[in-house]
Amino acid sequence: MRLPIAFATGAHYIASNSTFNVNLMLIDMKESRTARLTLLIDPQKKKLFEEICASKDLTPSQVVRRLIRQYVQENAGSRELPDWLKGND
């Protein structure tokens, strides 16, 4: 089964199985590049995650980007972070 996933660049379709595709947009506002991250998760967790995201009017990509940003901020240690990554937005 193919499900529509909305990204900033338009609608993309992915096969619905245990693969969860996420477009990462942790980029400086001056840049326009993105990187793709593919996660393998249990189909039941994926379904529940997508339902919870939808109930909060968030896309799964938004939630994953927020979690990654938080993880990097909390675990960067002595690494210098760019200004756009230091904020709590």
C-alpha positions as CSV (number, residue, x, y, z in Angstrom):
1,M,0.0,0.0,0.0
2,R,1.3,3.5,-0.8
3,L,0.6,6.4,1.5
4,P,1.0,10.1,0.6
5,I,3.6,11.9,2.7
6,A,3.6,15.7,2.5
7,F,7.1,17.3,2.4
8,A,8.0,20.9,1.8
9,T,8.7,20.2,-1.8
10,G,5.4,18.5,-2.5
11,A,3.6,15.2,-2.1
12,H,5.8,12.1,-2.2
13,Y,4.7,8.5,-2.0
14,I,6.3,5.8,0.0
15,A,5.6,2.1,0.3
16,S,3.9,1.4,3.6
17,N,5.9,-1.3,5.4
18,S,8.4,-1.3,8.3
19,T,10.5,1.5,6.6
20,F,9.9,5.0,7.7
21,N,11.4,7.7,5.5
22,V,12.2,11.1,7.0
23,N,13.5,14.2,5.1
24,L,15.8,16.0,7.5
25,M,15.8,19.7,7.3
26,L,18.3,20.6,10.1
27,I,19.9,23.2,7.8
28,D,21.1,26.7,8.1
29,M,18.5,29.1,6.6
30,K,21.1,30.2,4.0
31,E,21.4,26.7,2.7
32,S,18.8,24.7,0.8
33,R,20.1,21.2,1.0
34,T,18.4,18.4,2.9
35,A,19.5,14.8,3.8
36,R,17.4,11.7,3.8
37,L,17.3,9.4,6.8
38,T,15.7,6.0,6.6
39,L,14.6,4.3,9.8
40,L,13.5,0.7,10.2
41,I,10.9,0.4,12.8
42,D,8.1,-2.0,13.8
43,P,5.0,-1.4,11.6
44,Q,2.8,-1.2,14.7
45,K,5.0,1.5,16.3
46,K,5.1,3.4,13.0
47,K,1.3,3.4,12.8
48,L,0.9,4.6,16.4
49,F,3.6,7.2,15.9
50,E,1.9,8.6,12.8
51,E,-1.5,8.6,14.6
52,I,-0.1,10.6,17.5
53,C,1.7,13.0,15.2
54,A,-1.5,13.6,13.3
55,S,-3.4,14.2,16.5
56,K,-1.0,17.0,17.3
57,D,-1.2,18.4,13.8
58,L,2.5,17.6,13.2
59,T,4.2,15.5,10.5
60,P,6.4,12.6,11.5
61,S,9.3,14.5,9.9
62,Q,8.7,17.5,12.1
63,V,8.7,15.4,15.3
64,V,11.9,13.5,14.3
65,R,13.7,16.7,13.4
66,R,12.7,18.1,16.8
67,L,14.0,15.0,18.6
68,I,17.3,15.0,16.7
69,R,17.8,18.7,17.4
70,Q,17.1,18.1,21.1
71,Y,19.5,15.1,21.2
72,V,22.3,17.0,19.5
73,Q,21.9,20.0,21.9
74,E,21.9,17.7,24.9
75,N,24.8,15.6,23.8
76,A,27.1,17.9,21.8
77,G,29.5,18.2,24.7
78,S,32.2,20.7,23.9
79,R,31.3,20.9,20.2
80,E,30.5,24.4,18.9
81,L,26.9,24.4,17.6
82,P,25.8,26.9,14.9
83,D,23.4,29.6,16.1
84,W,20.5,28.0,14.2
85,L,20.9,24.8,16.2
86,K,21.2,26.5,19.6
87,G,17.6,27.7,19.8
88,N,14.8,25.8,21.4
89,D,12.3,26.2,18.6
